[in-house]
Amino acid sequence: MLKSDLLIYRHSGDTIVPKKLAIDNYTIALAEAAIACFQNCVGKTQGELDRQLLELEGESPDYRVKRGLAHLLRNSFSTFEIISPLEPQILRKQVFSEAAKTATLPRNRSQTIETIAHTLTGELKRIVSRQEIEAGLYADLQENRILTQFEPPVAEALLHRYNLSQVQGIFYRASNVVINAYRNDPGEYKLLFRYLKLFQLMAYIEGDADTGFTLTIDGPASLFKASTRYGLALAKMIPALLHVSKWSLQAKLQNRDPYSGNVKTGKFFLASDRCGLVTHYPPGKPYDSMLEASFAKSWAKTNTEWRLEREVDLIPLPGSVMIPDFRLVHPDGRDFLLEIVGYWRPEYLRKKFYQVNNADADNIILAISERLNLEKAGVKFTNLPHQVIWFKSKLQAQAVLKVLD
């Protein structure tokens, strides 16, 4: 996504309209020039890359667009690494310690570097050159990181990412978002709700899979103190919404006037039939946490008749829906729903246990992390009408199998 200072939008009354680049020869040329700049700098420092990007900007009135494209390429398609024979802090300490043994004279610098290179050659059991020492001394500075990998996108894909990022930036200061997801394929709803869960967004959900759902999501500006982190999470949900076929969205925004300092309320509208946005999120089902991914990997190593399923139906609840993490199915027809509770945030825990208590299902297994402060969250697990498994850092498949057997 883009930083706030790279967002470009205009006002139409109290409605905010983000900038959208047309996909034409001019913008494709802009994207291709930025991509070529990164390709030419593979193996070079970030400082050199920044210098070439600055030259690319020149005196162009589109400098903010060029900076935005470069920002996306830097953060989504590039890998920068610290290249040094030792951790730069340790290397500096050794060099300065060696330098302290002789007089501080320019002619002694070369000998100091040679001594360190010789020492490290013996310690690392490979030849360490003077050039490596020189480059590694301050390799941890941002401008000295090396661009080691770059996966160039297609120019059109980069432009689509730019347009999407401009829209995502609108939600950094949203106070309320209402999404109407009209009747769609049930799998599209489940994917949307999984991303909602993945980003830990607080939403009130009404409706059902037959008629559609209305999602009312609290924005970061509605919290007691505006949360940049929550604003980013809300923005990250927008690409997931694009996987739903028919929907509309309206948001209330709070923006501070740069001149008066007063907070102004704005509006933003978006709909599936005219947004023209393209998502870069995969259509597959994401894991909501590393805990789930780790458990699925652990289950794959077991030799059991129980089948682990990721695709689970929605369980309707008052003001929400619940999507259990997994279903466990036995050939004899028995099945259980597994819900892994590993998040620490009190609001999330209260909501999760509310869902479990109100779910019209008697085959739920709860796996709860021992690290959670349930008392602080106001949750009394002794009142839960379901089987409970406690785990420490990871949920192991064998612990679940014991309950099933």
Secondary structure, 3 states (H helix, E strand, C coil): CCCHHHCCEEEECCEEEECCCCCCHHHHHHHHHHHHHHHHCCCCEHHHHHHHHHHHHCCCCCHHHHHHHHHHHHHHCEEEECCCCCCHHHHHHHHHHHHCCCCCCHHHHHHHHHHHHHHHHHHHCCCCCHHHHHHHCCCCCHHHCEEEEECCCCHHHHHHHHHHHHHHHHHHHEEEEEEEEECCCHHHHHHHHHHHHHCCCCEEEEEECCCEEEEEEECHHHCCCCCHHHHHHHHHHHHHHCCCCCEEEEEEEEEECCCCCCEEEEEEEEECCCCCCCCCCCCCCCCCCHHHHHHHHHHHCCCCCCEEECCCCCEEECCEEECCCEEEECCCCCEEEEEEECCCCHHHHHHHHHHHHHCCCCCEEEEEECCCCHHHHCCCHHHCCCEEEEECCCCCHHHHHHHHC
